[in-house]
Amino acid sequence: MSQSSEQEIRINEDDFIVSKTDTKGKITYCNRIFMSIAGYSEKELLNQPHNIIRHPDMPRSVFRLLWNTLQEGKEFFGVIKNKTRQNNYYWALANVTPSYDEQGQLIGYYSVRRSPSRKAIEAVTALYQQMLAEEARHSSAQEAMDASHKILDDALKQSGKKYNEFVLSFEK
Ligand SMILES: Cc1cc2nc3c(=O)[nH]c(=O)nc-3n(C[C@H](O)[C@H](O)[C@H](O)COP(=O)(O)O)c2cc1C
């Protein structure tokens, strides 16, 4: 689990955090609010892999779901905990979509994030803790992700929702 000295930073209600990546997930654009909350300059972020803001409390299998969803050409909604340069964190309700050129070729991805509701944060915190603990129990990365994904799948079955519907169900 994360360090207790970490502070939670809240995204302002009216703010949108935007980034774009190439097809590999390297940052090609980010807006001012992204830079200000993450604590990095534009120069430090451009061309960096998006995992520069990855928080260790995030289960790997959530990112596998993100990439699998994008590779199917679909949009992803998720509640994601991100780390700032100062070792603080913020929760984001992220919408990630594939971008295509005029010929229909994939050119990259686009993400818009806003502040999730407290209820959404509470629901995923409990779930992600279980998933993370399960991932830590396996030495094989594949087994860890499969076992963690099963916890997510079981929770979703109980709620009768897909992951995107589940995370959006807490919003007004
Ligand atoms: C458009 C886009 C936005 C992303 N936003 C985030 C983000 O806010 N936080 C994050 O940890 N990963 C984000 N990712 C996923 C990262 O590319 C990466 O898969 C993730 O941080 C896990 O890193 P790892 O595979 O090195 O463990 C994003 C990916 C894309 C394509």
The ligand as an ORCA input file, in Angstrom:
! r2SCAN-3c Opt
* xyz 0 1
  C      -4.281      8.043    -23.643
  C      -3.750      7.254    -22.479
  C      -3.864      7.769    -21.202
  C      -3.362      7.072    -20.093
  N      -3.478      7.639    -18.869
  C      -2.914      7.015    -17.808
  C      -2.958      7.610    -16.533
  O      -3.550      8.673    -16.313
  N      -2.333      6.956    -15.512
  C      -1.677      5.763    -15.688
  O      -1.112      5.241    -14.720
  N      -1.648      5.165    -16.896
  C      -2.244      5.767    -17.950
  N      -2.208      5.154    -19.171
  C      -1.666      3.791    -19.269
  C      -0.167      3.739    -19.360
  O       0.192      3.817    -20.745
  C       0.390      2.402    -18.778
  O      -0.170      1.299    -19.428
  C       0.119      2.289    -17.262
  O       0.575      3.407    -16.567
  C       0.752      1.042    -16.670
  O       2.105      1.111    -16.793
  P       3.005     -0.190    -16.910
  O       2.413     -0.959    -18.069
  O       4.386      0.287    -17.176
  O       2.849     -0.887    -15.614
  C      -2.726      5.808    -20.282
  C      -2.627      5.282    -21.574
  C      -3.152      5.980    -22.656
  C      -3.048      5.376    -24.040
*
